[in-house]
């Protein structure tokens, strides 16, 4: 079964409201005939406004995090119920910036994954190694652990709503990127490990995005690899002129 390219933009903590709306409108127009799967991960405070722009389009609306619990006395948190209420049905979880800046544990990430799937949301689960892990030859070990921990309790049926985003932490926002061959090798390992956790059918169907500084200049080579099924795009997603060319690969 051929997997559909899934190109997601992670806006991180960028844009003001006017800029967010302008970018969303530009993407809706530019991608209206696109054949790939598209998502934009928008800051919480602009989700509702951007939801009105992308409603009815082929662009999914995503959040960059979510609470591990339902509504209640959890100051500063945002629940799945709140996200769904405004038309947001995808959530990015386990991003390296939340793991390493905020200190999120694999246990907490797993709780968020399970909660999101139980609430019918799609999950983009991020995994990936630090430069020190890679230099020590532990990239596969780190990815395997994060997969096992992040997907604990997730059923084979629920995996239909899970996308894996491999992000070599040393390549995020640095302009550095793994070679297409290096990226393919770890993506192939990830798919093989998912087959061990579940079965070959689940592994063959799961979309594995590359999240290490994919841009207009390297996206075609990266996406030509057999186990790279899309991208979780950071900096290049902040302008339509740099994001749309990535979204258009294969169309």
Secondary structure, DSSP 8 states (H G I E B T S, - for coil): -----EEEEE--S---HHHHHHHHHHHHHHTTT--SEEEEE--HHHHHHHHHHHTTSSEEEEES---SS-SSS-TT---HHHHHHTT--EEEES-HHIIIII---HHHHHHHHHHHHHTT-EEEEEE---HHHHHTT-HHHHHHHHHHHHTTT--TTGGGGEEEEE--GGGTTTS----HHHHHHHHHHHHHHHHHHS-HHHHHH--EEE-SS--TTTHHHHHTSTT--EEEESGGGSSHHHHHHHHTTT-
